[in-house]
Amino acid sequence: MSMMKNQIIKILLIEDEAAVREILTDELSVQGHTVIEAVNGEDGLKKFLEVEPDLVLCDRAMPGMSGYDVLDNIRRMHPQFANIPFVFLTALTDPRDKMGVEHLYPAAYIEKPVDFNMLSEKIKVLVRKG
């Protein structure tokens, strides 16, 4: 589908650090995406169900409900959204950390600090796949 190129991608960004959230929102908006911000896991889950985004970018480690908890909840309670790519933003580089969430099938991991070119490419690939 060639329409995909011009399609506005709706991204839910779940990130508890305001500075990181702001930078990512600015960058993604410049790239032409619509960004819905969530300040923590609980907020993210609520907004996920409200807006049904095309893609989720979620911090892995947050106080309260972690990114892992958000994805776990979506997978268990809302299986109808299994095709929405869920991407973890993580500063954690321990491979055991990744293995801990593999069974939930996150679409990708993006390491912080975020490489915006890589993020942009990853989004294109994941949403086209959807």
Backbone as ProteinMPNN parsed JSONL, in Angstrom:
{"seq_chain_A": "MSMMKNQIIKILLIEDEAAVREILTDELSVQGHTVIEAVNGEDGLKKFLEVEPDLVLCDRAMPGMSGYDVLDNIRRMHPQFANIPFVFLTALTDPRDKMGVEHLYPAAYIEKPVDFNMLSEKIKVLVRKG", "coords_chain_A": {"N_chain_A": [[0.837, -1.206, 0.0], [0.798, 2.016, -1.049], [-0.127, 4.238, 0.16], [0.651, 4.263, 2.754], [2.99, 5.694, 3.238], [2.262, 8.388, 3.52], [0.543, 8.276, 5.553], [-0.518, 9.247, 8.723], [1.071, 8.34, 11.598], [-0.032, 7.141, 14.641], [1.303, 7.473, 17.688], [1.766, 6.152, 20.87], [3.39, 7.37, 23.574], [4.979, 6.301, 26.358], [6.459, 7.418, 29.066], [8.239, 8.207, 31.941], [10.071, 10.204, 32.523], [10.125, 13.576, 32.21], [11.8, 15.255, 30.593], [12.935, 13.497, 28.717], [10.616, 12.568, 27.528], [9.669, 14.904, 26.346], [11.69, 15.512, 24.431], [11.514, 13.251, 22.76], [8.831, 13.451, 21.907], [8.9, 15.894, 20.514], [10.721, 15.247, 18.444], [9.448, 13.06, 17.158], [7.104, 14.308, 16.354], [8.053, 16.187, 14.554], [8.818, 14.444, 12.601], [6.403, 13.907, 11.578], [4.52, 12.397, 12.906], [1.703, 11.637, 15.059], [1.686, 12.229, 18.423], [0.825, 10.801, 21.455], [1.071, 11.475, 24.756], [2.03, 9.781, 27.738], [2.439, 9.731, 31.215], [3.168, 7.737, 32.971], [3.02, 4.175, 33.721], [0.331, 3.421, 34.431], [-1.182, 5.55, 33.429], [-0.438, 5.27, 30.81], [-1.557, 2.788, 30.069], [-4.277, 3.328, 30.309], [-4.558, 5.352, 28.359], [-3.781, 3.923, 26.131], [-5.935, 2.17, 25.733], [-7.883, 4.04, 25.225], [-7.065, 5.49, 22.897], [-6.137, 3.613, 21.061], [-3.469, 3.184, 19.681], [-1.188, 3.24, 16.784], [1.278, 2.363, 17.291], [3.335, 1.667, 20.127], [5.569, 3.308, 22.231], [7.476, 2.643, 24.882], [8.807, 3.271, 28.063], [10.941, 1.086, 29.78], [11.617, 0.765, 32.484], [9.875, 2.025, 35.061], [8.577, 3.816, 37.882], [6.058, 2.325, 39.975], [3.738, 1.029, 37.844], [5.499, -0.783, 35.626], [6.998, -0.715, 32.281], [7.032, -3.295, 31.424], [4.92, -4.357, 32.948], [2.781, -2.97, 31.807], [2.754, -3.948, 29.154], [2.353, -6.656, 29.703], [-0.194, -6.578, 30.842], [-1.698, -5.674, 28.635], [-1.312, -7.797, 26.84], [-2.504, -9.937, 28.248], [-5.113, -9.046, 29.077], [-6.191, -7.694, 26.918], [-6.204, -9.042, 24.282], [-6.974, -8.508, 21.699], [-5.475, -6.489, 20.725], [-3.059, -7.435, 19.921], [-1.64, -7.087, 17.598], [-0.606, -4.539, 17.582], [2.373, -2.851, 17.44], [4.726, -2.928, 20.065], [7.14, -1.155, 21.556], [10.007, -1.2, 23.495], [11.664, 1.284, 25.348], [14.799, 1.488, 26.564], [17.29, 1.755, 29.064], [18.549, -0.22, 30.075], [20.894, -2.617, 29.56], [21.39, -5.23, 29.989], [21.295, -8.493, 28.846], [19.707, -10.407, 30.083], [17.593, -8.993, 30.996], [16.112, -8.451, 28.713], [15.385, -11.045, 28.045], [13.606, -11.567, 30.023], [11.214, -10.465, 29.176], [10.635, -11.479, 26.715], [8.65, -13.424, 26.196], [6.392, -11.936, 25.997], [6.463, -10.819, 23.602], [7.587, -8.185, 22.651], [7.882, -5.706, 20.11], [10.293, -4.504, 19.535], [13.434, -3.25, 20.827], [14.663, -0.208, 21.912], [17.521, 1.45, 22.613], [18.429, 3.771, 25.16], [20.657, 6.574, 25.282], [18.334, 7.672, 22.796], [18.678, 6.921, 19.379], [17.668, 8.829, 16.9], [17.391, 8.518, 14.106], [17.511, 5.775, 13.783], [15.3, 5.077, 15.304], [13.243, 6.23, 13.796], [13.402, 4.731, 11.405], [12.826, 2.195, 12.426], [10.194, 2.534, 13.325], [8.874, 2.965, 10.868], [9.239, 0.472, 9.619], [7.987, -1.297, 11.453], [5.319, -0.374, 11.565], [4.51, -0.571, 8.955], [4.534, -3.271, 8.725], [2.346, -3.97, 10.183]], "CA_chain_A": [[0.0, 0.0, 0.0], [1.645, 3.205, -1.137], [-0.697, 5.268, 1.039], [1.3, 4.169, 4.058], [4.014, 6.732, 3.371], [1.682, 9.655, 3.957], [-0.36, 8.027, 6.669], [-0.023, 9.736, 10.004], [1.162, 7.255, 12.562], [-0.418, 7.544, 15.99], [2.229, 6.824, 18.612], [1.594, 6.373, 22.309], [4.695, 7.425, 24.23], [4.851, 6.14, 27.809], [7.786, 7.75, 29.588], [8.051, 8.964, 33.177], [10.982, 11.35, 32.609], [9.568, 14.666, 31.401], [12.772, 15.735, 29.601], [13.029, 12.477, 27.668], [9.31, 12.576, 26.853], [9.603, 16.119, 25.535], [12.597, 15.353, 23.292], [10.937, 12.249, 21.865], [7.608, 14.001, 21.316], [9.322, 16.891, 19.514], [11.357, 14.556, 17.321], [8.44, 12.276, 16.448], [6.174, 15.258, 15.743], [8.777, 16.732, 13.388], [8.778, 13.374, 11.589], [5.047, 13.842, 11.042], [3.661, 11.486, 13.656], [0.882, 12.169, 16.132], [2.177, 11.618, 19.654], [0.002, 10.899, 22.657], [2.006, 11.272, 25.858], [1.571, 9.229, 29.007], [3.499, 10.028, 32.181], [3.552, 6.532, 33.711], [2.377, 2.966, 33.223], [-1.135, 3.449, 34.616], [-1.659, 6.541, 32.467], [-0.201, 4.687, 29.488], [-2.532, 1.73, 29.81], [-5.56, 4.011, 30.13], [-4.54, 6.029, 27.052], [-3.699, 2.874, 25.11], [-7.293, 1.692, 25.49], [-8.675, 5.159, 24.694], [-6.683, 5.953, 21.556], [-5.735, 2.495, 20.202], [-2.409, 3.721, 18.816], [-0.598, 2.379, 15.752], [2.523, 1.868, 17.85], [3.601, 2.122, 21.491], [6.958, 3.447, 22.67], [7.284, 2.611, 26.323], [9.974, 3.116, 28.921], [10.925, -0.244, 30.391], [11.686, 0.872, 33.948], [9.17, 3.189, 35.614], [8.018, 3.531, 39.217], [4.667, 1.885, 39.884], [3.54, 0.063, 36.772], [6.614, -0.718, 34.674], [6.659, -0.989, 30.892], [6.777, -4.733, 31.409], [3.557, -4.551, 33.474], [1.829, -2.436, 30.817], [2.664, -4.912, 28.056], [1.778, -7.879, 30.255], [-1.629, -6.329, 30.982], [-2.287, -5.627, 27.29], [-1.295, -9.159, 26.284], [-3.438, -10.816, 28.965], [-6.474, -8.536, 29.185], [-6.674, -7.083, 25.672], [-5.519, -9.754, 23.197], [-7.377, -7.988, 20.389], [-4.483, -5.503, 20.293], [-1.779, -8.139, 19.791], [-0.916, -6.661, 16.391], [-0.039, -3.19, 17.738], [3.776, -2.995, 17.856], [5.058, -2.381, 21.378], [8.59, -0.989, 21.557], [10.566, -0.773, 24.772], [12.792, 2.21, 25.439], [15.482, 0.986, 27.735], [18.684, 2.076, 29.343], [19.054, -1.467, 30.634], [21.497, -3.359, 28.454], [21.597, -6.609, 30.401], [20.478, -9.383, 28.008], [18.72, -11.136, 30.893], [16.426, -8.134, 31.1], [15.331, -8.705, 27.502], [14.832, -12.393, 28.113], [12.495, -11.528, 30.957], [9.969, -10.016, 28.543], [10.501, -12.065, 25.371], [7.389, -14.159, 26.044], [5.314, -10.976, 25.731], [6.667, -10.408, 22.214], [7.733, -6.779, 22.285], [8.284, -5.613, 18.705], [11.688, -4.066, 19.44], [14.039, -2.524, 21.948], [15.459, 0.947, 21.492], [18.32, 1.833, 23.769], [18.63, 5.187, 25.464], [19.952, 7.656, 24.592], [17.706, 7.222, 21.562], [19.187, 7.319, 18.066], [16.401, 9.175, 16.23], [17.321, 7.941, 12.757], [17.192, 4.365, 13.972], [13.922, 5.032, 15.785], [12.399, 6.554, 12.654], [13.399, 3.563, 10.523], [12.168, 1.108, 13.154], [8.763, 2.832, 13.302], [8.394, 2.725, 9.499], [9.225, -0.969, 9.399], [6.994, -1.941, 12.32], [3.935, 0.001, 11.253], [4.235, -1.126, 7.634], [4.325, -4.689, 8.962], [1.074, -4.149, 10.875]], "C_chain_A": [[0.867, 1.25, 0.0], [1.117, 4.343, -0.264], [0.048, 5.358, 2.371], [2.292, 5.299, 4.296], [3.459, 8.021, 3.965], [0.761, 9.494, 5.163], [0.272, 8.536, 7.956], [-0.07, 8.585, 10.991], [0.888, 7.8, 13.956], [0.439, 6.761, 16.991], [1.898, 7.183, 20.055], [2.98, 6.283, 22.936], [4.501, 7.379, 25.74], [6.241, 6.299, 28.413], [7.635, 8.622, 30.816], [8.994, 10.161, 33.315], [10.533, 12.442, 31.65], [10.517, 15.12, 30.285], [12.879, 14.772, 28.417], [11.747, 12.464, 26.839], [9.216, 13.75, 25.887], [10.457, 15.998, 24.275], [12.009, 14.377, 22.274], [9.69, 12.766, 21.166], [7.948, 15.007, 20.224], [9.835, 16.202, 18.258], [10.328, 13.793, 16.491], [7.425, 13.177, 15.739], [6.778, 15.862, 14.483], [8.743, 15.708, 12.245], [7.363, 13.162, 11.045], [4.102, 12.904, 11.764], [2.807, 12.254, 14.659], [1.33, 11.453, 17.396], [1.207, 11.866, 20.798], [0.943, 10.57, 23.812], [1.317, 10.677, 27.08], [2.739, 9.325, 29.981], [3.931, 8.834, 33.032], [2.767, 5.341, 33.153], [0.864, 2.972, 33.304], [-1.771, 4.369, 33.583], [-1.545, 5.96, 31.052], [-1.224, 3.641, 29.122], [-3.911, 2.327, 29.521], [-5.631, 4.642, 28.726], [-4.468, 5.027, 25.908], [-5.107, 2.417, 24.724], [-8.18, 2.781, 24.893], [-8.357, 5.435, 23.226], [-6.342, 4.84, 20.57], [-4.68, 2.938, 19.191], [-1.939, 2.732, 17.759], [0.663, 1.711, 16.289], [2.699, 2.437, 19.251], [5.112, 2.181, 21.697], [6.857, 3.558, 24.176], [8.589, 2.419, 27.071], [9.829, 1.786, 29.641], [10.83, -0.146, 31.917], [11.021, 2.159, 34.418], [8.681, 2.82, 37.003], [6.545, 3.148, 39.076], [4.557, 0.798, 38.837], [4.662, 0.216, 35.746], [6.124, -0.948, 33.249], [6.298, -2.457, 30.715], [5.337, -5.011, 31.859], [2.5, -4.084, 32.474], [1.633, -3.458, 29.7], [2.01, -6.212, 28.524], [0.255, -7.737, 30.366], [-2.325, -6.339, 29.616], [-2.386, -7.044, 26.714], [-2.348, -10.063, 26.94], [-4.887, -10.359, 28.86], [-7.063, -8.033, 27.863], [-6.013, -7.726, 24.453], [-5.879, -9.256, 21.801], [-6.365, -6.972, 19.845], [-3.098, -6.123, 20.093], [-0.957, -7.649, 18.599], [-0.34, -5.252, 16.487], [1.403, -3.33, 18.23], [4.05, -2.256, 19.164], [6.578, -2.35, 21.474], [9.051, -0.488, 22.919], [11.7, 0.213, 24.567], [13.527, 1.769, 26.69], [16.921, 1.441, 27.849], [19.352, 0.821, 29.894], [19.608, -2.321, 29.503], [21.779, -4.817, 28.807], [20.705, -7.526, 29.56], [19.438, -10.171, 28.797], [17.445, -10.325, 31.038], [15.52, -8.358, 29.891], [14.656, -10.061, 27.581], [13.625, -12.444, 29.037], [11.171, -11.129, 30.328], [9.73, -10.632, 27.169], [9.158, -12.757, 25.163], [6.205, -13.233, 25.78], [5.432, -10.393, 24.318], [6.7, -8.902, 21.971], [8.268, -6.725, 20.852], [9.767, -5.267, 18.573], [12.139, -3.447, 20.748], [14.825, -1.38, 21.358], [16.213, 1.391, 22.729], [18.416, 3.337, 23.906], [20.118, 5.42, 25.641], [19.51, 7.215, 23.193], [18.395, 7.8, 20.324], [17.937, 7.567, 17.208], [16.271, 8.617, 14.825], [16.916, 6.472, 12.832], [15.724, 4.207, 14.398], [12.949, 5.248, 14.622], [12.269, 5.36, 11.704], [12.612, 2.423, 11.145], [10.645, 1.297, 13.114], [8.177, 2.522, 11.929], [8.227, 1.231, 9.242], [8.096, -1.64, 10.188], [5.569, -1.613, 11.93], [3.551, -0.516, 9.864], [3.867, -2.596, 7.776], [2.908, -4.962, 9.463], [-0.121, -4.361, 10.014]], "O_chain_A": [[1.594, 1.502, 0.961], [1.838, 5.3, 0.014], [0.064, 6.403, 3.021], [2.421, 5.8, 5.413], [4.096, 8.662, 4.801], [0.266, 10.477, 5.715], [1.444, 8.285, 8.235], [-1.104, 7.948, 11.19], [1.49, 8.782, 14.391], [0.31, 5.543, 17.117], [1.769, 8.355, 20.41], [3.655, 5.258, 22.842], [3.932, 8.296, 26.331], [7.09, 5.418, 28.282], [6.98, 9.664, 30.759], [8.747, 11.044, 34.137], [10.555, 12.262, 30.432], [10.08, 15.345, 29.157], [12.908, 15.193, 27.261], [11.785, 12.364, 25.612], [8.745, 13.608, 24.759], [10.008, 16.338, 23.181], [12.008, 14.647, 21.073], [9.51, 12.547, 19.968], [7.362, 14.982, 19.142], [9.429, 16.535, 17.145], [10.335, 13.872, 15.263], [6.945, 12.846, 14.655], [6.096, 16.026, 13.471], [8.651, 16.073, 11.073], [7.152, 12.337, 10.157], [2.998, 12.642, 11.285], [3.141, 13.37, 15.057], [1.353, 10.223, 17.445], [0.822, 13.004, 21.069], [1.545, 9.497, 23.836], [0.182, 11.023, 27.409], [3.883, 9.041, 29.626], [4.94, 8.904, 33.733], [1.959, 5.487, 32.235], [0.186, 2.575, 32.356], [-2.764, 4.019, 32.944], [-2.433, 6.135, 30.217], [-1.709, 3.607, 27.991], [-4.614, 1.89, 28.61], [-6.62, 4.489, 28.01], [-5.03, 5.259, 24.838], [-5.43, 2.293, 23.542], [-9.114, 2.489, 24.146], [-9.263, 5.596, 22.408], [-6.265, 5.089, 19.367], [-4.96, 3.053, 17.998], [-2.248, 1.542, 17.824], [1.069, 0.648, 15.82], [2.266, 3.554, 19.533], [5.835, 1.236, 21.383], [6.216, 4.475, 24.691], [9.376, 1.525, 26.759], [8.735, 1.408, 30.059], [10.067, -0.873, 32.554], [11.542, 3.252, 34.198], [8.402, 1.653, 37.279], [5.868, 3.604, 38.154], [5.214, -0.238, 38.937], [4.752, 1.243, 35.074], [4.973, -1.33, 33.035], [5.39, -2.81, 29.963], [4.625, -5.798, 31.235], [1.458, -4.721, 32.314], [0.504, -3.796, 29.342], [1.2, -6.794, 27.804], [-0.489, -8.657, 30.027], [-3.393, -6.93, 29.455], [-3.42, -7.433, 26.171], [-3.001, -10.856, 26.263], [-5.782, -11.16, 28.592], [-8.282, -7.955, 27.709], [-5.342, -7.044, 23.679], [-5.177, -9.546, 20.833], [-6.39, -6.634, 18.662], [-2.089, -5.418, 20.096], [0.267, -7.776, 18.586], [0.346, -4.808, 15.567], [1.636, -3.866, 19.314], [3.652, -1.104, 19.337], [7.226, -3.396, 21.474], [8.552, 0.515, 23.429], [12.579, 0.011, 23.73], [12.931, 1.687, 27.764], [17.661, 1.503, 26.867], [20.557, 0.801, 30.146], [18.874, -2.704, 28.591], [22.348, -5.553, 28.001], [19.486, -7.359, 29.558], [18.406, -10.561, 28.251], [16.355, -10.879, 31.184], [14.3, -8.443, 30.032], [13.486, -10.202, 27.222], [12.728, -13.266, 28.853], [10.112, -11.421, 30.884], [8.723, -10.334, 26.527], [8.587, -12.686, 24.074], [5.134, -13.692, 25.383], [4.608, -9.581, 23.897], [5.921, -8.392, 21.165], [9.021, -7.605, 20.435], [10.422, -5.683, 17.618], [11.342, -3.163, 21.642], [15.577, -1.568, 20.401], [15.614, 1.673, 23.768], [18.477, 4.074, 22.922], [20.804, 4.518, 26.122], [20.221, 6.484, 22.503], [18.657, 8.999, 20.24], [17.236, 6.625, 16.838], [15.17, 8.278, 14.39], [16.093, 5.995, 12.052], [15.012, 3.327, 13.916], [11.957, 4.532, 14.49], [11.172, 5.023, 11.258], [11.823, 1.763, 10.469], [9.901, 0.341, 12.895], [7.121, 1.899, 11.824], [7.206, 0.787, 8.717], [7.345, -2.451, 9.646], [4.701, -2.485, 11.962], [2.392, -0.859, 9.629], [3.011, -3.109, 7.056], [2.338, -6.024, 9.212], [-1.23, -4.519, 10.524]]}, "name": "protein", "num_of_chains": 1, "seq": "MSMMKNQIIKILLIEDEAAVREILTDELSVQGHTVIEAVNGEDGLKKFLEVEPDLVLCDRAMPGMSGYDVLDNIRRMHPQFANIPFVFLTALTDPRDKMGVEHLYPAAYIEKPVDFNMLSEKIKVLVRKG"}
